[in-house]
Amino acid sequence: MQAGKTKTSDQQPRESTADPFGVRGRHVYCIGIGGCGVSALARMLRSGGAIVSGSDRARSPVVRDLDADGYRVLLDQQAGE
């Protein structure tokens, strides 16, 4: 059985309400975290218990909001680093 799945009385797997995404306690790094899709994914993962940080090219309003909400966002995306 996969992590985050539990068995019901009829033995059908279902999502566990304790960790529905299977990410609780895992570190997730999101490149492009200031984008509308990746920022939403970052928030979803964090709501599931993941430890989320990321990077983006610019300090946009979305990046400022993530920073204000306690996400660690780096603004240096140089190649090779």
HULINNOR-V175582 format. One record per residue. BURIAL is 1 if it has 16 or more other ideal C-beta (glycine too) atoms within 10 Angstrom, else 0. D_LAST is the distance of its C-alpha to the last C-alpha in Angstrom with 1 decimal. Layout:
BURIAL:D_LAST / BURIAL:D_LAST
This chain:
0:37.8 / 0:34.3 / 0:32.7 / 1:33.8 / 0:37.0 / 0:40.5 / 0:43.9 / 0:46.6 / 0:50.3 / 0:50.6 / 0:47.6 / 0:45.4 / 0:41.7 / 0:40.5 / 0:37.5 / 0:37.6 / 0:37.8 / 0:36.1 / 1:32.7 / 1:33.1 / 1:29.5 / 0:29.0 / 1:25.9 / 1:27.5 / 0:25.4 / 0:22.4 / 0:18.8 / 0:17.6 / 0:14.2 / 1:15.0 / 0:12.8 / 0:15.2 / 1:17.2 / 1:19.2 / 1:20.9 / 0:24.4 / 0:24.0 / 1:20.7 / 1:22.0 / 0:25.3 / 1:23.7 / 1:21.8 / 1:25.2 / 0:27.0 / 1:24.7 / 1:25.1 / 0:28.8 / 1:28.9 / 1:27.5 / 1:23.8 / 0:21.3 / 1:19.2 / 1:16.1 / 1:13.7 / 1:12.0 / 1:13.6 / 0:13.8 / 0:16.9 / 0:19.2 / 1:21.9 / 0:25.0 / 1:23.7 / 1:20.5 / 0:23.0 / 0:25.3 / 1:22.6 / 0:21.7 / 0:25.5 / 0:25.9 / 0:23.6 / 1:20.4 / 0:17.2 / 1:15.3 / 0:12.1 / 0:12.3 / 0:9.0 / 0:7.6 / 0:6.0 / 0:5.7 / 0:3.8 / 0:0.0
